[in-house]
């Protein structure tokens, strides 16, 4: 791993990196972002459920999925795919890199 952030990535301001099995929400790129620690790997996706605009950071994290607190739709944190109805549309996925305890995200290409 390089000690330099990848091109077109942005350092994000968060209070703390979530511990394993935890998640946090912050704002970046004009969006709410969910940052989850899944088995020691940080995953970042849009924090807003694609079904009803609920904050996924208020939902349940289990393995590499997060469940919406309103209607239970689950999303894969690796791919952003909606795994359960009523959500059908995927979440944006933000590639993450941690350098010297600082989190960098890259704006995803249009999905």
C-alpha positions in Angstrom: 0.0 0.0 0.0 1.2 3.4 -0.9 1.6 6.2 1.6 0.1 8.6 -0.9 -3.6 9.1 -1.6 -4.8 7.8 -4.9 -5.5 10.3 -7.7 -8.9 11.9 -7.6 -9.5 11.0 -3.9 -10.5 13.3 -1.1 -9.6 13.3 2.6 -12.8 13.2 4.6 -13.3 14.7 8.0 -14.7 12.2 10.5 -14.5 12.2 14.3 -13.2 8.6 14.4 -12.8 5.5 12.3 -15.5 3.1 13.3 -14.4 0.0 15.2 -15.0 -3.4 13.6 -18.7 -4.2 13.3 -19.6 -0.5 13.7 -20.6 2.3 11.3 -20.8 6.1 11.3 -22.3 8.8 9.0 -20.7 11.9 7.7 -21.2 14.4 4.9 -19.0 14.6 1.8 -19.5 15.5 -1.9 -22.8 17.0 -1.0 -24.1 13.7 0.2 -24.5 11.7 3.4 -22.0 8.8 3.5 -22.1 5.7 5.6 -18.7 4.4 6.6 -18.8 0.8 8.0 -16.0 -1.4 9.4 -16.6 -4.9 8.1 -14.0 -7.4 9.3 -11.4 -4.7 9.5 -12.1 -3.4 6.0 -13.7 0.1 5.7 -16.7 0.2 3.3 -18.4 3.5 2.2 -21.7 3.8 0.5 -24.5 6.4 0.3 -26.2 6.7 3.6 -29.7 7.2 2.1 -31.9 4.2 1.4 -32.9 4.2 -2.3 -36.5 3.3 -1.3 -37.6 6.0 1.2 -34.7 8.4 2.0 -34.1 6.8 5.4 -30.6 7.1 7.0 -29.0 3.7 6.8 -26.7 4.7 9.7 -29.7 4.1 11.9 -30.1 0.6 10.5 -28.6 -2.7 11.4 -25.1 -3.8 10.3 -24.7 -7.5 9.8 -21.6 -9.0 8.1 -21.2 -7.0 4.9 -24.9 -5.8 4.7 -26.8 -2.9 6.2 -30.6 -3.0 6.7 -32.8 0.1 6.3 -34.5 1.0 9.6 -37.8 1.8 7.9 -38.7 -1.2 5.8 -35.8 -3.6 6.2 -34.3 -3.5 2.8 -30.7 -4.8 2.9 -27.9 -3.5 0.9 -24.5 -5.1 0.2 -21.7 -2.8 1.4 -19.2 -4.2 -1.2 -21.4 -3.6 -4.3 -24.2 -1.3 -3.1 -26.8 -3.7 -4.5 -30.2 -3.8 -3.0 -30.7 -7.4 -1.7 -34.3 -7.2 -0.5 -37.4 -5.3 -1.5 -38.9 -2.8 -1.3 -35.6 -1.1 -2.4 -34.6 -2.0 -5.9 -31.9 0.6 -6.8 -28.3 0.3 -5.7 -26.4 2.6 -3.4 -23.4 4.5 -4.6 -20.2 2.9 -3.5 -17.1 5.0 -2.6 -13.7 3.3 -2.8 -11.9 3.8 0.6 -8.2 4.1 1.5 -6.8 4.7 4.9 -3.4 6.4 5.1 -1.9 7.3 8.5 -5.3 7.0 10.2 -6.8 9.4 7.7 -9.7 8.3 5.5 -9.7 9.0 1.7 -12.7 8.4 -0.6 -12.8 8.5 -4.3 -16.0 9.8 -6.0 -17.5 6.8 -7.8 -18.1 6.7 -11.5 -21.8 6.8 -12.4 -23.3 3.5 -11.5 
